[in-house]
Amino acid sequence: MKQERLLFLSPIFKEMIWGGKRLKSDFGYEIPSDKTGECWAISAHEHGDCMISSGIYKGKTLSQLWSSNKELFGNLEGDKFPLLVKIIDANDDLSIQVHPDDSYAMSHENGSFGKTECWYILDCKEDGDIVIGHNAKNRLELKEMIHEKRWNELIRSVPIKKGDFLQIDPGTVHAIKGGTMILETQQNSDITYRVYDYDRLSNGKPRELHVEKSIDVITAPHRDSTENGYPKVLSKNLEVMISCIYYTVFKITVDGEFTGQMDKPFMNLSVLDGEGSIDGIPLKKGMHLIIPSGYDTFRLEGKLSILGSCPGMTEYK
């Protein structure tokens, strides 16, 4: 049966100084502690390599499949699976941070990918906000404000609500605030430069900062994402949230049934809410899977809210 080719994944959990317990209370995951900040839901990164939990590839890791079964992923080039999908539970504020682009990461981080990412707001406080950008007029002022620790002047916050979607380009100062849960789709990278961490201690010591690298890569003055014209509503079931050179992210809403066309190299799906099935296999909130290349059509039934992604700027139909 073709359903046996679906790649359901077992998530990996990361404890963080700012983490909480909502990955258990909201999604039902078995988490390691009440300081669990991240669920690496679809990942082939060396810092968290998800295992296939069912089907004919059960027991293999995603990185193993990428190496040995490239046909599952449209025979895409590259040594590494290109995307990483996380759920983040910020019980406290994350550090003020920035990510490098591919060029800077390649030369300064042992050939790593840079990190372009996007956020779908799963939940937040009623008056929630998030850090995106800064107020420095130029690079000289940026350096002065950072070295003089003028954080209140420097940092730019924007209001958010549940269901918002934000693209975070490399060079963008950003931070998730406490009380916020997001689903993050990103390049397969774990490179983060901390600019400021509120002078918090971890195991009695301040966490490492990366001030000079941050100044190197921060865009000054700040520019909002140049990916305009999104989201795009394609039908009552389908909305494209963003499409850039690294990924296309879309939302599927099912109340009854929906038939989709799998004509991409591969497709990541994360169930945000509800229950139902895909080609007869049960789905529920918190499940994550990859539809492999060549799968043709797939049929979703039930009441489901799903966020999906595929590599590169792929036109979704």
C-alpha positions as CSV (number, residue, x, y, z in Angstrom):
1,M,0.0,0.0,0.0
2,K,1.3,3.5,-0.8
3,Q,0.3,4.6,2.7
4,E,3.3,2.6,4.0
5,R,5.6,5.1,2.3
6,L,4.4,8.0,4.5
7,L,7.2,9.1,6.8
8,F,5.7,9.7,10.3
9,L,8.4,11.0,12.7
10,S,9.1,10.8,16.4
11,P,9.8,14.3,17.8
12,I,13.0,15.2,19.8
13,F,12.7,17.5,22.8
14,K,15.1,20.2,24.0
15,E,15.2,21.6,27.5
16,M,15.8,25.4,27.7
17,I,16.3,28.0,30.4
18,W,13.1,29.7,29.0
19,G,11.1,26.5,28.4
20,G,7.9,25.4,30.0
21,K,5.4,22.4,30.0
22,R,2.9,23.3,27.3
23,L,4.3,20.8,24.9
24,K,2.8,18.3,27.3
25,S,-0.4,20.1,28.3
26,D,-1.3,21.4,24.8
27,F,0.1,18.6,22.6
28,G,0.2,15.6,24.8
29,Y,3.9,14.9,24.3
30,E,6.0,13.1,26.9
31,I,8.5,15.8,27.7
32,P,11.7,15.5,29.8
33,S,10.9,18.3,32.2
34,D,8.9,21.4,32.9
35,K,11.7,23.4,31.2
36,T,11.1,21.9,27.8
37,G,11.4,24.7,25.2
38,E,11.6,23.0,21.8
39,C,10.0,20.0,19.9
40,W,12.2,19.2,16.9
41,A,9.3,17.7,14.9
42,I,10.8,17.2,11.5
43,S,14.6,17.2,11.6
44,A,17.7,15.5,10.2
45,H,20.1,17.8,12.0
46,E,23.0,16.3,13.9
47,H,21.8,18.0,17.0
48,G,18.4,16.2,16.7
49,D,17.8,13.5,14.1
50,C,14.2,12.3,14.1
51,M,13.4,8.6,13.7
52,I,10.7,7.2,11.4
53,S,8.0,5.7,13.7
54,S,6.0,3.6,11.3
55,G,5.7,2.2,7.8
56,I,8.3,0.4,5.7
57,Y,11.1,2.8,6.8
58,K,10.4,2.4,10.5
59,G,13.5,2.7,12.7
60,K,15.6,4.7,10.3
61,T,16.5,8.3,11.0
62,L,15.6,11.1,8.6
63,S,19.3,11.7,7.8
64,Q,19.8,8.1,7.0
65,L,16.9,8.2,4.5
66,W,18.2,11.4,3.0
67,S,21.6,9.7,2.4
68,S,20.3,6.3,1.2
69,N,16.9,7.0,-0.4
70,K,17.2,10.3,-2.2
71,E,14.3,9.2,-4.5
72,L,11.9,9.8,-1.5
73,F,12.9,13.5,-1.7
74,G,12.8,14.0,-5.4
75,N,16.5,13.3,-5.8
76,L,17.3,16.8,-4.5
77,E,20.9,17.7,-4.4
78,G,22.8,18.5,-1.2
79,D,24.4,16.6,1.6
80,K,21.7,17.6,4.1
81,F,17.9,17.5,4.4
82,P,17.1,21.2,3.7
83,L,14.4,22.0,6.3
84,L,13.8,21.8,10.0
85,V,10.4,22.2,11.7
86,K,10.0,23.0,15.4
87,I,7.3,23.8,17.9
88,I,8.6,26.3,20.5
89,D,7.1,26.9,23.9
90,A,8.5,30.1,25.3
91,N,7.5,30.2,29.0
92,D,9.9,33.1,29.5
93,D,11.5,35.5,27.0
94,L,14.1,34.1,24.6
95,S,17.4,36.0,24.2
96,I,17.7,38.9,21.7
97,Q,19.3,37.1,18.8
98,V,20.1,37.2,15.1
99,H,21.0,34.5,12.4
100,P,23.6,34.7,9.7
101,D,22.9,34.1,6.0
102,D,24.4,31.2,4.0
103,S,27.5,33.1,2.9
104,Y,28.5,34.2,6.5
105,A,27.7,30.8,8.0
106,M,29.6,29.0,5.3
107,S,32.8,30.9,6.0
108,H,32.4,31.4,9.8
109,E,30.5,28.2,11.0
110,N,32.3,25.3,9.3
111,G,30.2,25.3,6.2
112,S,26.8,25.4,7.9
113,F,23.7,26.6,6.2
114,G,22.6,30.1,7.3
115,K,19.2,30.4,8.9
116,T,16.1,31.9,7.3
117,E,13.0,31.0,9.3
118,C,9.3,31.8,9.7
119,W,6.9,31.7,12.6
120,Y,3.2,30.7,12.8
121,I,1.8,31.9,16.1
122,L,0.0,29.0,17.8
123,D,-0.8,30.9,20.9
124,C,0.2,34.1,22.8
125,K,-0.9,36.4,25.5
126,E,-3.9,38.6,24.9
127,D,-1.7,41.7,24.6
128,G,1.3,39.7,23.2
129,D,4.2,41.1,21.3
130,I,7.4,39.9,19.7
131,V,10.8,41.4,19.0
132,I,11.5,41.9,15.3
133,G,14.0,44.5,14.2
134,H,15.8,47.4,15.9
135,N,15.8,51.2,15.9
136,A,19.4,52.0,15.0
137,K,19.7,54.4,12.0
138,N,22.9,52.9,10.7
139,R,25.7,50.4,11.6
140,L,27.7,52.9,13.7
141,E,24.7,53.7,15.9
142,L,23.9,50.0,16.1
143,K,27.4,49.2,17.5
144,E,27.2,52.1,19.9
145,M,23.7,51.1,21.3
146,I,24.8,47.5,21.7
147,H,28.1,48.3,23.4
148,E,26.4,50.8,25.6
149,K,23.7,48.3,26.4
150,R,20.9,50.7,25.4
151,W,18.5,47.9,24.9
152,N,15.3,49.8,25.5
153,E,16.2,52.2,22.8
154,L,17.5,49.6,20.4
155,I,14.9,46.9,20.5
156,R,11.8,47.1,18.3
157,S,8.7,45.1,19.3
158,V,5.5,44.4,17.3
159,P,2.1,43.2,18.5
160,I,1.0,39.6,17.7
161,K,-2.1,37.5,17.9
162,K,-2.9,33.8,17.5
163,G,-2.7,32.8,13.8
164,D,-0.2,35.5,12.7
165,F,2.6,34.5,10.4
166,L,6.1,36.2,10.4
167,Q,9.0,35.8,8.0
168,I,12.4,36.2,9.8
169,D,15.2,36.9,7.3
170,P,18.9,36.5,8.2
171,G,20.2,39.7,9.8
172,T,16.9,40.4,11.5
173,V,17.1,41.0,15.3
174,H,14.4,38.9,16.9
175,A,13.1,37.3,20.0
176,I,10.1,35.3,21.1
177,K,8.4,36.6,24.3
178,G,7.2,34.6,27.2
179,G,3.7,33.1,26.9
180,T,4.1,32.5,23.2
181,M,4.0,29.2,21.3
182,I,5.0,29.0,17.7
183,L,5.6,26.5,14.9
184,E,8.8,27.4,13.2
185,T,9.9,26.4,9.7
186,Q,13.5,27.1,8.9
187,Q,16.6,26.1,7.0
188,N,18.4,23.1,8.5
189,S,20.7,25.1,10.7
190,D,21.3,25.5,14.4
191,I,23.3,28.7,14.2
192,T,22.1,31.5,16.5
193,Y,24.0,34.6,17.7
194,R,22.9,36.0,21.0
195,V,23.0,39.7,21.3
196,Y,21.6,40.1,24.8
197,D,20.2,37.6,27.3
198,Y,18.8,39.8,30.1
199,D,21.9,38.9,32.2
200,R,20.4,35.5,33.0
201,L,22.4,32.8,34.6
202,S,22.5,29.1,33.4
203,N,24.2,26.8,35.9
204,G,25.4,29.8,37.8
205,K,27.0,31.4,34.8
206,P,25.9,33.9,32.1
207,R,25.1,32.3,28.8
208,E,27.5,32.9,26.0
209,L,26.9,36.0,23.9
210,H,28.1,36.5,20.3
211,V,28.2,40.3,20.2
212,E,30.8,40.9,17.4
213,K,29.4,38.2,15.1
214,S,25.9,39.7,15.7
215,I,27.1,43.2,14.8
216,D,28.7,41.6,11.6
217,V,25.4,40.2,10.4
218,I,22.6,42.5,11.7
219,T,21.0,44.4,8.9
220,A,21.3,48.2,9.6
221,P,19.0,50.0,9.3
222,H,16.4,47.3,9.9
223,R,14.4,46.1,6.8
224,D,11.2,44.1,7.1
225,S,11.0,40.9,5.0
226,T,10.9,41.6,1.3
227,E,8.5,38.6,0.7
228,N,5.4,40.6,-0.1
229,G,1.9,39.6,-1.2
230,Y,1.4,36.8,1.4
231,P,-0.6,35.1,2.7
232,K,-2.4,34.0,-0.5
233,V,-5.8,32.3,-0.1
234,L,-6.1,29.7,-2.9
235,S,-9.3,28.0,-1.7
236,K,-11.4,27.5,1.4
237,N,-9.0,24.7,2.3
238,L,-5.7,26.1,1.3
239,E,-3.6,29.2,2.1
240,V,0.0,29.9,1.1
241,M,1.7,31.7,4.0
242,I,5.1,32.4,2.4
243,S,7.2,31.3,-0.5
244,C,10.9,32.1,-0.6
245,I,14.0,30.5,-2.1
246,Y,14.3,28.1,0.9
247,Y,10.7,27.0,1.5
248,T,7.0,27.4,0.7
249,V,4.8,27.2,3.8
250,F,1.1,26.6,3.5
251,K,-1.9,26.0,5.8
252,I,-4.5,23.3,5.1
253,T,-7.9,23.5,6.9
254,V,-10.2,20.5,6.6
255,D,-13.8,20.2,7.7
256,G,-14.9,17.1,5.9
257,E,-12.5,16.1,3.2
258,F,-9.7,17.5,1.1
259,T,-7.7,16.0,-1.8
260,G,-4.3,17.3,-2.4
261,Q,-1.8,16.9,-5.2
262,M,1.7,15.7,-4.2
263,D,3.8,17.1,-7.0
264,K,6.7,18.4,-4.9
265,P,10.1,16.9,-4.1
266,F,8.5,16.2,-0.6
267,M,6.0,17.7,1.7
268,N,6.2,18.2,5.5
269,L,2.9,18.2,7.4
270,S,2.3,19.1,11.0
271,V,-1.1,18.7,12.6
272,L,-1.8,21.8,14.7
273,D,-5.3,20.9,15.8
274,G,-8.1,18.4,15.4
275,E,-8.5,14.8,14.4
276,G,-8.9,12.9,11.1
277,S,-7.0,10.8,8.7
278,I,-4.7,10.8,5.7
279,D,-5.5,8.0,3.2
280,G,-7.1,6.1,6.0
281,I,-4.3,6.5,8.5
282,P,-5.4,8.3,11.7
283,L,-4.1,11.8,12.4
284,K,-4.3,13.9,15.5
285,K,-2.9,17.1,17.0
286,G,0.9,16.9,17.4
287,M,1.6,14.4,14.7
288,H,4.2,15.2,12.0
289,L,4.9,13.4,8.7
290,I,6.6,13.7,5.4
291,I,4.8,12.8,2.1
292,P,7.5,11.5,-0.1
293,S,8.1,12.2,-3.8
294,G,5.9,10.3,-6.3
295,Y,3.1,9.8,-3.8
296,D,0.6,11.4,-6.2
297,T,-2.7,12.5,-4.6
298,F,-3.5,12.3,-0.9
299,R,-6.9,12.5,0.9
300,L,-7.4,14.2,4.2
301,E,-10.6,13.6,6.1
302,G,-12.0,14.9,9.4
303,K,-11.6,18.2,11.2
304,L,-7.9,19.2,10.9
305,S,-5.7,22.3,10.9
306,I,-2.3,21.5,9.3
307,L,0.8,23.6,8.6
308,G,2.9,22.2,5.8
309,S,6.1,23.1,3.9
310,C,8.0,22.0,0.9
311,P,11.5,23.0,-0.3
312,G,12.2,26.1,-2.4
313,M,9.9,28.5,-4.1
314,T,7.4,25.9,-5.2
315,E,4.0,26.9,-6.6
316,Y,1.3,25.1,-4.6
317,K,-1.7,24.0,-6.5
